[in-house]
Amino acid sequence: MRRSFLIRELLFPLTDTVVLIAIVTFVLLMALARQAGLFGLWLGVALVPALYRYLLMLLEARALGRATPVAAGEIFNVVDNFWSLTPLVLLAMSIWGGVLLHVKVSPLAAQAFVAVLFVILPASLAILALTRSPLESLNLRAIVAIIRATGSDYALVPASMLLGACLVASLKFVGMPALVVAFVGTWSMFLVFTLTGALLHENRVHMNITIPDPLEPDEDLVNERRVRSRRQVLTHAHSFSTRGNRAGCIAHIRGALQEEADADEAWRWYIGEMFGWEAKDAALMLAQAYLTRLLGEQRDVEAVKLISRCQLEDVRFRPLPEDRDAARDVARRLNRDDLIRALDA
């Protein structure tokens, strides 16, 4: 294992802005929950599943080499992400299993049981994040396959868990403020998930895991969820745009586009919705990026339609400088002299 990789991954939860904001947010919300009485109880019940849902999203993104996901509102939707509650079930099983073994067998048996779970838990979480199958995450053959595929590097994850536990205990012992202890504890929890995903990606792990066929939900329900998720993305993107950060707005949407099954339909949907904003600049920037895709794939008719639509929204619209010659060639091939004149104006 390269030292640079290890240092980078140990610091990743603190150096990645999106993850750091998520850590601070969860720490502050948990602190509020502890101080807010009955409301705090409700908030805590909502936060714990959301936290694990986001951690599994992080693990998956790191394993597949994707952009860091934003902790958006959908992480609080337990109904759609019921599988993400599995870590809570595993935690309950480990606690009750350890207690029963301590009482019925011996303290040594309980310690051995907890130690085994301590070792296999990261592999189980990795399988859960990538398959979304609680049953598959308990498949010992799949767990062993993960551990073998990552080799000796796998030991880094249990070691990071132990490091986090020791740091939290030390900070409590010396009387550090509760928020500091909570921050370090949350960082160590995030580290387990991000490091596990990074090791899978670094070792190019290809799992031969049987993923059960999902029950297909109603098509209308699928579309409703898809639109709801996209609107949440647009809400965050709009907040970037209204603060003058159009680059951040476009980057946020393009990150979401990577998760879409039908990318072209999603591109068109986002551009169309953004044309409804009071300021069109961000929509036109996104359209420029989509035009680059269409021109590169030689989809002439779609490219011309997009240019025409953007010209209707704003006559000043032009393709990116590196795309202008290709756009003129397309307009020429389709006998769109009016478009050529508009691009040359």
Secondary structure as UniProt FT lines:
FT   HELIX           3..15
FT   HELIX           17..35
FT   HELIX           37..64
FT   HELIX           73..76
FT   TURN            78..81
FT   HELIX           82..85
FT   HELIX           86..104
FT   HELIX           107..131
FT   HELIX           134..137
FT   HELIX           140..150
FT   HELIX           151..155
FT   HELIX           156..173
FT   TURN            174..175
FT   HELIX           178..202
FT   TURN            203..204
FT   HELIX           219..242
FT   TURN            243..244
FT   HELIX           246..257
FT   TURN            258..259
FT   HELIX           263..274
FT   TURN            275..276
FT   HELIX           281..296
FT   TURN            297..298
FT   HELIX           300..313
FT   TURN            315..316
FT   HELIX           321..323
FT   HELIX           324..333
FT   TURN            334..335
FT   HELIX           337..344
//
